[in-house]
Amino acid sequence: MTNLPSRPQLYENRDALETDDLRGYAEQLGLDVDYFTQELEQGTFTDRVQEDILSGARSGVNGTPTFFINGERYDQQWDADILRTALEDAMSE
């Protein structure tokens, strides 16, 4: 099983997620590209991805990033200062 680290390539290149693109990202990360491609073509993680999508949808997630604070979806601005204030306010409750 390949453990693909969370990397900004996937978010920064949302319009470039074809097989060749993914192979390129795997190579950039120093992964075994042949093994990565084999797992991709076999759909090794398809069920897991679908479970994550459904779980997110049930939780009200319709994009990234989505933040939850104390189990509640946070729909306000999420720049660092505003989000920090919301977290601090939640911790003081």
C-alpha positions as a Markdown table, in Angstrom:
| # | Residue | x | y | z |
|---|---|---|---|---|
| 1 | Met | 0.0 | 0.0 | 0.0 |
| 2 | Thr | 1.4 | 3.4 | -1.0 |
| 3 | Asn | 1.3 | 6.1 | 1.6 |
| 4 | Leu | 1.0 | 9.4 | -0.4 |
| 5 | Pro | 1.9 | 12.3 | 1.8 |
| 6 | Ser | -0.4 | 15.2 | 1.8 |
| 7 | Arg | 1.2 | 17.6 | -0.5 |
| 8 | Pro | 0.2 | 20.9 | -2.0 |
| 9 | Gln | 0.6 | 19.6 | -5.6 |
| 10 | Leu | -2.9 | 18.1 | -5.5 |
| 11 | Tyr | -4.5 | 21.3 | -4.3 |
| 12 | Glu | -2.4 | 23.6 | -6.5 |
| 13 | Asn | -3.1 | 21.6 | -9.6 |
| 14 | Arg | -6.8 | 20.7 | -9.2 |
| 15 | Asp | -7.1 | 20.9 | -13.0 |
| 16 | Ala | -4.2 | 18.6 | -13.6 |
| 17 | Leu | -5.2 | 15.3 | -12.1 |
| 18 | Glu | -5.0 | 12.9 | -15.0 |
| 19 | Thr | -2.9 | 9.7 | -14.7 |
| 20 | Asp | 0.2 | 11.3 | -16.3 |
| 21 | Asp | -0.1 | 14.3 | -13.9 |
| 22 | Leu | -0.4 | 12.0 | -10.9 |
| 23 | Arg | 2.6 | 9.9 | -12.0 |
| 24 | Gly | 4.6 | 13.2 | -12.3 |
| 25 | Tyr | 3.6 | 14.2 | -8.7 |
| 26 | Ala | 4.5 | 10.7 | -7.5 |
| 27 | Glu | 7.9 | 11.0 | -9.1 |
| 28 | Gln | 8.4 | 14.5 | -7.6 |
| 29 | Leu | 7.7 | 12.9 | -4.2 |
| 30 | Gly | 10.2 | 10.2 | -4.7 |
| 31 | Leu | 7.6 | 7.4 | -4.8 |
| 32 | Asp | 8.0 | 4.1 | -6.7 |
| 33 | Val | 6.2 | 5.3 | -9.8 |
| 34 | Asp | 5.6 | 1.9 | -11.2 |
| 35 | Tyr | 4.0 | 0.7 | -8.0 |
| 36 | Phe | 2.0 | 3.9 | -7.7 |
| 37 | Thr | 0.7 | 3.5 | -11.2 |
| 38 | Gln | -0.2 | -0.1 | -10.6 |
| 39 | Glu | -2.3 | 0.8 | -7.5 |
| 40 | Leu | -3.9 | 3.7 | -9.4 |
| 41 | Glu | -4.9 | 1.5 | -12.3 |
| 42 | Gln | -6.2 | -1.3 | -10.0 |
| 43 | Gly | -8.3 | 1.2 | -8.1 |
| 44 | Thr | -6.6 | 0.1 | -4.8 |
| 45 | Phe | -8.0 | 3.2 | -3.0 |
| 46 | Thr | -11.2 | 3.8 | -4.9 |
| 47 | Asp | -13.5 | 2.5 | -2.1 |
| 48 | Arg | -11.6 | 4.5 | 0.5 |
| 49 | Val | -11.8 | 7.7 | -1.5 |
| 50 | Gln | -15.6 | 7.1 | -2.1 |
| 51 | Glu | -16.1 | 6.6 | 1.7 |
| 52 | Asp | -14.3 | 9.8 | 2.4 |
| 53 | Ile | -16.3 | 11.7 | -0.2 |
| 54 | Leu | -19.6 | 10.4 | 1.3 |
| 55 | Ser | -18.5 | 11.0 | 4.9 |
| 56 | Gly | -17.6 | 14.6 | 4.0 |
| 57 | Ala | -20.9 | 15.2 | 2.2 |
| 58 | Arg | -22.8 | 13.8 | 5.2 |
| 59 | Ser | -20.9 | 16.3 | 7.4 |
| 60 | Gly | -21.6 | 19.2 | 5.1 |
| 61 | Val | -18.3 | 19.4 | 3.4 |
| 62 | Asn | -18.6 | 20.6 | -0.2 |
| 63 | Gly | -15.0 | 21.7 | -0.8 |
| 64 | Thr | -11.6 | 22.3 | 0.7 |
| 65 | Pro | -10.7 | 23.6 | 3.0 |
| 66 | Thr | -13.7 | 23.1 | 5.3 |
| 67 | Phe | -13.2 | 23.7 | 9.0 |
| 68 | Phe | -15.2 | 22.4 | 12.0 |
| 69 | Ile | -14.9 | 23.9 | 15.4 |
| 70 | Asn | -16.3 | 21.9 | 18.3 |
| 71 | Gly | -18.3 | 19.8 | 15.8 |
| 72 | Glu | -19.9 | 22.8 | 14.0 |
| 73 | Arg | -19.0 | 23.7 | 10.5 |
| 74 | Tyr | -17.2 | 27.1 | 10.4 |
| 75 | Asp | -18.4 | 29.2 | 7.5 |
| 76 | Gln | -16.8 | 32.5 | 8.3 |
| 77 | Gln | -13.6 | 33.9 | 6.8 |
| 78 | Trp | -10.6 | 31.6 | 7.4 |
| 79 | Asp | -7.6 | 33.8 | 7.2 |
| 80 | Ala | -5.2 | 33.1 | 10.0 |
| 81 | Asp | -6.2 | 35.9 | 12.4 |
| 82 | Ile | -9.9 | 35.5 | 12.0 |
| 83 | Leu | -9.7 | 31.7 | 12.3 |
| 84 | Arg | -7.4 | 31.9 | 15.3 |
| 85 | Thr | -9.9 | 34.2 | 17.0 |
| 86 | Ala | -12.7 | 31.8 | 16.3 |
| 87 | Leu | -10.7 | 28.9 | 17.8 |
| 88 | Glu | -9.8 | 31.0 | 20.9 |
| 89 | Asp | -13.4 | 31.9 | 21.4 |
| 90 | Ala | -14.5 | 28.3 | 21.1 |
| 91 | Met | -11.8 | 27.3 | 23.6 |
| 92 | Ser | -13.1 | 29.8 | 26.1 |
| 93 | Glu | -16.7 | 28.6 | 26.0 |
